[in-house]
Amino acid sequence: MQETVINIEHLSKTFTTEQGALVPALKDINLSVDLNDFICIVGPSGCGKSTLLRIIAGLEQASDGMAFYLGEEVKKTNREVGMVFQDYSLLPWRTVLDNIALGMVFSGVARNESLQVATQYLKLVGLGDFARAYPYELSGGMQQRAAIARALANNPRVLLMDEPFGALDAHTRILLQKELLRIWEQDRKTIVFVTHSVDEAIYLADKIIVMSAHPGQIKETINVTMARPRDRGNPLYGKMNARILSMLDH
């Protein structure tokens, strides 16, 4: 029986504007994520995908319902849950190596040890030759690789990814999708990945969560049973793509 890592029960989130108006973002979300799952969440803009991820990470609090990590209610951030943002969030005045090591240093790991671990993860994402470079010297795709390495270096059990490839060109995006799958198959982290791209979700995920427009609700959970590596020319791939796009249109 699979171990449930994340469990979300009847979770809702409402924001209050500066004028005092209530804006519902999420409504009655129920979701379980098992150990080693690769789950993608897709839905229209404004449906609360990123908000849901931030609640799982402990960066936001739910208005109603609860999110649990390994049976404990999520009330704050947790070192075992790493997050990769779309904007990389690398510190421009630190080298790439120092950026990767930063979380470990803040957690009390000795600097020499943190640099050794950071070096290993830079090699894992193909940036071993750029340890002494600064973020501005890297392309967007390389910066995103560095952001993934930084999250992995803290050895999280769960990796939350908020549209990490959304700002990249199509070719770089496809390359990093393949790279992420390679890392996942090697490390077997549990991944929850938010994306606007249905194609990306089908290529990456074991399971796709399709959300409705705001307030975001789960319309359907789709198991992706196609073997990896997935062929975008496979008729089943195209059929699933058309099905999910039709769901989002409605």
C-alpha positions, 0 to 999 in steps of 0.5 A: 500500500502506498504511503500518503505524503500529502493529504488535503481535506475540504480546503478552501481559500478566500482572499480579502481585497483592500476594499474589503471584498471577499475573493474566493480562490479555492473551494472544497479541494480534496486531494491525496499525494502518495510517495514518489507520485509525479502529479501535475495540476492544470487549470485556467489562470486565476483558478488557485493552482499557485495558491494551493501549492503555497498552502501545501508549502506552508507559505499560505494558510487555508481559510477552511479545511486542512492540508496535512504532510505525513499526517501532521497539519501544515502550519508553517514551512518545512525543510522536507518540502522544497519549492521551485518558483517560476522566477528562479529567485537566485541571489545575483551577488552570490555565485551559482555554487553559493546560491545552491549551498545557501539553504544548507548553510542557513540550516546549520550545515558546515560550509565545506559540507554544504559546498560539496553537496551543492557541487554534486547537485550542480553536476546532476543538473549539468552545471558542473562547469558553472559553479563560479559563475554569477546568475546574470552570466547564465541563460534562463534555462541554466538559471532554472536548472540552478533553482532546481539544484538548490531545491534538491540540495536541501534533500526534500522528500517533496518538491513543489514546482510552480510553473518552473518552465513557463518563462522559457522558450519551447526548445529549452522547455522540452530539454528541461522537461526531459532533464527533470524526468531524468532527475526524478527517476534517479532520485524519486522525489514526490513532485507536485508540478503546477503548469498552464501547459496541458502538453507538459502535464501529459509528458511529465505526470503520473496523474493530472489534476484538472481544475475549474475556473475560480473559485478553483475546484477539482474537476477531474483526476486523470491517470496517465498510463502511457510508458515513459519516455512519452511520444508526443506523436502517439495518438493516445497522447493527442487524444488525452490532450484534446480531452483535457483542453475540452474540459478547460474550455468548459 
